[in-house]
Amino acid sequence: MRSNSPGFLKSEVILIGDINTNVGSIGNNTLVNYLQTFCSMFDLHQTIKDPTRVCSTSQSTIDLILVSDVQKSHKVVLLHVV
C-alpha cells in the first residue's frame, strides 16, 4: 500500500457498482481518466476485465469491482443472461 494513502485504506476496501463509465473503451475518454485517477489516489485495482453489458450492437465494461488488495480478490466470473 502506498504510504500517502488515507488512513481508512489501511483496511481492505471493496467497491462494487454500476459505474457507467466504460473502462473498456478505446481512445481518450475523460470519465475513464477520472476513474483511473481516483483508483490511483486510493490505490484501488479494477478486477473486471470482460464486458459486463453486451447487446447486439455493442459491449461495454461498466459494472466494476475495485479492490485495495488484489491478492485477496477472488476470480470473478461473469454470467451473461440472454
C-alpha positions as a Python dict, from the first residue, in 0.01 Angstrom:
ca = {
    (1, 'M'): (0, 0, 0),
    (2, 'R'): (129, 346, -80),
    (3, 'S'): (242, 549, 218),
    (4, 'N'): (35, 853, 117),
    (5, 'S'): (-297, 661, 113),
    (6, 'P'): (-565, 794, 351),
    (7, 'G'): (-581, 619, 687),
    (8, 'F'): (-911, 444, 615),
    (9, 'L'): (-742, 247, 337),
    (10, 'K'): (-538, 55, 592),
    (11, 'S'): (-845, -167, 594),
    (12, 'E'): (-946, -377, 297),
    (13, 'V'): (-1170, -185, 59),
    (14, 'I'): (-1407, -341, -195),
    (15, 'L'): (-1611, -103, -408),
    (16, 'I'): (-1875, -265, -629),
    (17, 'G'): (-2108, -78, -856),
    (18, 'D'): (-2266, 17, -1183),
    (19, 'I'): (-2018, 295, -1255),
    (20, 'N'): (-2149, 364, -1608),
    (21, 'T'): (-1801, 453, -1728),
    (22, 'N'): (-1684, 214, -1997),
    (23, 'V'): (-1334, 122, -1885),
    (24, 'G'): (-1302, -97, -2191),
    (25, 'S'): (-1334, 198, -2428),
    (26, 'I'): (-1052, 276, -2667),
    (27, 'G'): (-916, 627, -2702),
    (28, 'N'): (-906, 931, -2481),
    (29, 'N'): (-1210, 914, -2254),
    (30, 'T'): (-1230, 1185, -1985),
    (31, 'L'): (-1451, 981, -1750),
    (32, 'V'): (-1218, 681, -1772),
    (33, 'N'): (-924, 912, -1700),
    (34, 'Y'): (-1103, 1049, -1391),
    (35, 'L'): (-1179, 696, -1272),
    (36, 'Q'): (-818, 589, -1324),
    (37, 'T'): (-701, 892, -1126),
    (38, 'F'): (-946, 809, -846),
    (39, 'C'): (-824, 449, -835),
    (40, 'S'): (-462, 563, -833),
    (41, 'M'): (-526, 811, -550),
    (42, 'F'): (-675, 540, -330),
    (43, 'D'): (-460, 251, -458),
    (44, 'L'): (-764, 62, -592),
    (45, 'H'): (-746, -200, -865),
    (46, 'Q'): (-1016, -288, -1120),
    (47, 'T'): (-1082, -664, -1125),
    (48, 'I'): (-1339, -690, -1408),
    (49, 'K'): (-1167, -747, -1742),
    (50, 'D'): (-1455, -860, -1964),
    (51, 'P'): (-1757, -660, -2088),
    (52, 'T'): (-2044, -652, -1838),
    (53, 'R'): (-2306, -510, -2075),
    (54, 'V'): (-2344, -690, -2405),
    (55, 'C'): (-2610, -623, -2667),
    (56, 'S'): (-2639, -695, -3038),
    (57, 'T'): (-2460, -377, -3145),
    (58, 'S'): (-2211, -305, -2867),
    (59, 'Q'): (-2046, -418, -2549),
    (60, 'S'): (-1902, -226, -2255),
    (61, 'T'): (-1735, -275, -1920),
    (62, 'I'): (-1940, -50, -1690),
    (63, 'D'): (-2006, -270, -1384),
    (64, 'L'): (-1689, -272, -1180),
    (65, 'I'): (-1531, -425, -874),
    (66, 'L'): (-1250, -213, -730),
    (67, 'V'): (-1033, -364, -456),
    (68, 'S'): (-749, -240, -240),
    (69, 'D'): (-586, -582, -205),
    (70, 'V'): (-567, -769, -535),
    (71, 'Q'): (-408, -1070, -365),
    (72, 'K'): (-725, -1123, -159),
    (73, 'S'): (-965, -1081, -450),
    (74, 'H'): (-1123, -1392, -590),
    (75, 'K'): (-1175, -1489, -950),
    (76, 'V'): (-1477, -1308, -1093),
    (77, 'V'): (-1695, -1495, -1340),
    (78, 'L'): (-1947, -1300, -1548),
    (79, 'L'): (-2276, -1464, -1642),
    (80, 'H'): (-2448, -1315, -1946),
    (81, 'V'): (-2822, -1372, -1935),
    (82, 'V'): (-2997, -1369, -2270),
}
